[in-house]
Amino acid sequence: MTVDPASTPAGRTRFVLVRTSHPGNIGAAARAIRTMGFGRLVLVAPYRFPDPEADAFAAGAVDVLERAIVVPDLAAAIGDCRLVMGATARQRNVALREHTPREAGPRAVAEAQDGGEVALVFGNERTGLENDELALCHAAVHIPADPDYSSLNLAQAVQVLAYELRVAALGNPTAPPPRKSDPPADAGAMEGFFQHLATTLDDIDFHKGRSPETILLRLRKLFLRAQPDERELRVLRGILSDAQRMARLAGYGPKAGTPTPDGEG
């Protein structure tokens, strides 16, 4: 019986390149993931693609480039994912759990074996992932390179993570564990909840004129760690909607009849 590649753990794992400047790096990244048994490449606003230089650097992995998906922003690339890991060269001002590649591999493979969509995200060659892009991730991955010379090429970083995922998969070739009856909500649903949460905190004047960034980052870390499922998110958003309605009755927040982020008036 033929197995649908999309139904395998490798088929549920995508490598996402964000704002890639050089098409040769796209081709080299395609080659890197193809050698490790992966084939899904998503490109977020690449500077040039398709491009002959990408084909040349792919060195035979042109099939990966032909299937590559181009999207305008990171949210569109990861919306259906249950696990999103962002590669970062250094600590950023984003409250995220940080993994080494050796730790990230088993976590990503386990999620994919459980039926979840997984994304490994890599930023622009010069600037890496911006803080607002890392904020969309569930965890960060840091490659512990020599601090005296830690400059990894984009495709090299992709190769390191792809290798660790393959090692983790080969070390755990058993049947996938039983699927959870209620798997965690995907990244798109979580982002909708975070937007609703931010709006509600404004509506109830929670911040009292203080900057909301710090509390929102802490709450984002809390809920990403908790991994609520879709039903739990509906309960949480129902609470937020009721808080908004009470704020309107008290004379705060948007005027009556203004839709809340979940579509309720």
N, C-alpha and C positions, 0 to 999 in steps of 0.2 A: 504494500500500500504506500502511495506517495504521501510524504509528510509536507504540509504547507509550511514553507520557511517562516512565515509570519507567526506561526503557532509555537515556534521554538523559543527558548530563552534568548538566543542570539538575535532572532527575528524581532523580539520585543525590546531590543536595546538599540538606541540611536546615539550617534555622535553628532553634537551640535557645534558648529563653528560660527562665532558671532563676529560680524564686521571684519572679516578676513581681508587684509590689504593685498596680499600677493597670491595670484591664482596658482602659482607653483606650490604654495603651501597647501592649498586645497587638494591638488593632485597627490602630493606626498602623504597627506592625511588619509586619503582614500586607499593608497597603497598600504599604509600602516594598519588600517582596520581590516582590510581584505586578507592580509597575511595571518591575522588572528581569528579568522572565521566570521567576521562581521561584515555587513553590507549596507547599513542604513546611515546615510549622511544627510544632515539637514543644515542648510546654509542660511544664516540670518544676515540679510543686507550685505552680501559680499561686494567688494569693490569692483571686481570683474569676474563674471562667470555667466555662461561657459567661456572658455578661453583655451587656445592651443597650448599654452604653457601648463595649464592644469592637466591636460591630456598627457603631455610629455612626462611630467613628474609622477603621474599615476603608474607608469611602468607596467602596463598590462591590466591595471584595475579600472579600466575605463568604464566597465559595466557599473561600478559603484557610482561614478560620476553621472552616468546616464540616468540612474535612478534617483539621484540626489534631488531633494526638495528645497526650493528657495522660498523663504518667507520674509516678511518685512520687519518682524520684531521677535524677541525671545519668547514673549507670551504665546505667540502663535505656534512656536516650535515645540512647546512643552505642555500645552494646555491639557492633553489627555494623559499625562504621565503621573504615576503614583510615587515615583522617586526621581528627583533631579539633583545631580551632584555637579557643582561648579568647580573647575580647576582654577586654583589661584596660587600665585607665586609667593604671596606673603599675606600676613594677617591684615585684614581690612576692618573698617569700622562697621562690621555687620555681625550681628549675634548669630553665628552658625556653628553647629558642631563640626569639628574638623577631623578628617580622616587622612591617613597615609594611603597611598595606592594599595598597599597590601591589605589594609582594613576595608577599603572601598570595594574591592573585588568581590568578596563573599557577600557583602550586603546587596550589591547590585544584582548578582547572580541569583540570590535567594528571592529577591523581589520579582525578577523576571520569571523564575521557575514557578512562582506563585500566581503567575498570570498578569502581573502588572507591567505597564509600560515604563521603561527606564531611559533616562537621558543623562549623558555625560557632556557637559558644556564647557567650551573653551573660548576665551576671549580674543580680542584683537592682538596681533603680534607685538605691538608697541605698548599698549596700555592695559592689556588683559581685560578681565571682566570689570565693568563699572559696578559701584556699590548697589545701584538700583537693579542691576542684572543679577548680582549675587543674592539680593534680597528675594528673588523669585525661586531660589534653590532651597532644597531641604537640608543640604549639607555641603561643606567645602572639602576639596581634596587638595592637599599640599604635597608636592614631590620634594622630598628632603635632599635637595641637591647641595653641593659644596657651597657654603655661604660666600666663599671667596670668588666663586665663578658659577653663579646659579642661572645663567642665561640659557634656557632650553629653547630650541626651535619649536614652533607650534606642532609640527608633525612628530617631533621626538616626544613631546608631552602626550600626544594622542597615542603613540606607540606604547609608552609606559603603561598607561591605563588599560589599553586594549589587551596588552600582555597579561596584566594582573587579573583581568576579568576571565581571560581564557584559562589561566592557571587555576583560578577558583572553580570554574566550570568543570575542568578535567579532574579536579580533586574531589568533586561531588557529582559523579555521573548517575547517581540514583534517581529514581522517579521523583518528580516534584512533590513537595509536601502538600497535604490537603489544603485546598483554597479556603480562606476565611469566608464565612457566610456573608460578612459585611466588610469588604476590603476598604482600605483608606480612600478618602476622596482624592480625586486627581488634582493636579496643580491648577487647572482652570477653575474648578469649584472652590479651592482654597483661596485663590486670588479674588474671586467674587466675594467671599466671606470677609477677607481683609479690607476690601473697599467698603463693604457695608459697615464693618466695625469702625473704620476711620470716620465715616460719615456720622455714625451714631454718636461717637465720642464728641464730635463737634456739636451735634444737635443738642446734647445734654450739657454742653459747656463743661466737659470733664477737665479740660486742660487749664481752665481759668487763665487764659492768656499766655500760658507757657508753651514752649515749642513741643509739638506732639511727636517729633521724630523718635526720641528715645523710648517713650512708652510704647509706641507702635512697633518698634524693633523688638522690644522685650516680649510683647504679646505675640508677635509673629513667631519668635523662637519657641514660646510656650505651646502654641497650637500646632506648629509643625512637629514638635517633639511628641505631642499627644496623638497625632495622626487620626483625627476624627473621621468617621465614615460619613456617607452621604446623609443618612438619617439623623446622625448627631449634628451635622451642619444645619439641617433644616430646623432642628430644635433651637440651636444657637441663633440662627437668623430670625426665627420667630420671636425670641426674647429681644433681639435688637429692634425688630419692628415694633413690638409693644413699647419699648423704651422710647422710640421715636414718637409714637402716638401720644404717650404721656407727656413728652416734652412739648408737643404741639398744643396739647390742652393747657399746659402751664404757660404757654406763650413763648416757648423757645423753639429753635429748629426751623425747618421749612414750613411754609404756610400750609394750612389744611388743604388736602387734595393733591399736594405734590407727591409724585411716586417716590417710594423708597427704593434702594438699589435692588431689592428682590422683586420689584414690580408691584408691591402692594401700595395702595394709596393711604 
